[in-house]
Amino acid sequence: MYQIQSEYLFPTQIVRGQLPNFQDIQQPLIDWIYDYKNKNNDIARISKKGGWQSESKEVFTDDGFKPFEKAIVGCVNELCMEYKLAQSLRLIQMWINVNGPNSYNVSHRHPGSILSGVLWIRQTPEMGRFVFDNMDNGYRDALLLTNTDVRHLVTNKMSPEIVPEYQNGTIMIFPSGLSHRVEINETQEDRLTLSFNICYG
């Protein structure tokens, strides 16, 4: 016998959690987002194509965010503990994303931070799925991956792209260097999310 062993090296950790009783704060959160957008017309265009993204990256300091701060920031802090880091972390940036019809985000990373994250507030797959791109191992192993059985790729999380599981009220945290994008919104409704960056305290 050949005593064959397969190993899968260099996994990337992402962490997900669900805000308890999210339905109780979902509509007030949506109302705050549109109120903030109406009062702050300036728009940031970094990875976004179409839609609206708050120019301010400190929306967590807005008075309208205070009713949600304990629930959201508390969950973020708990999820960060899953990384077992020796140093303390702090939230350094947070911004609002309103992806209207036909808008999307190109593949990008978040330089200058350690971890990044997103809270899905109102979304469906048709409004644009969140996708991780395997920009490093995927390109390195491109000749292998294009000829590998798809079931093997999916089972072992080796696909060129991965759509994580999430729903309204899910918060997900991932390394800031992990490439990600949002597919085009094929509906007539706005896709609403909060994104954030975390650094060492």
JOVEN-V751379 format. One record per helix or strand of 2 or more residues. SS is the DSSP state (H for helix, E for strand). FROM is the first residue (numbers start at 1). LEN is the number of residues. If there is no record, write none. Layout:
# JOVEN-V751379
ss=[SS | SS]
from=[FROM | FROM]
len=[LEN | LEN]
This chain:
# JOVEN-V751379
ss=[E | H | E | E | H | H | E | E | E | H | E | H | H | H | E | E | E | E]
from=[14 | 22 | 48 | 52 | 59 | 63 | 89 | 104 | 115 | 125 | 130 | 137 | 142 | 150 | 161 | 170 | 180 | 191]
len=[5 | 18 | 2 | 3 | 3 | 21 | 11 | 5 | 8 | 3 | 4 | 4 | 4 | 6 | 2 | 6 | 3 | 10]
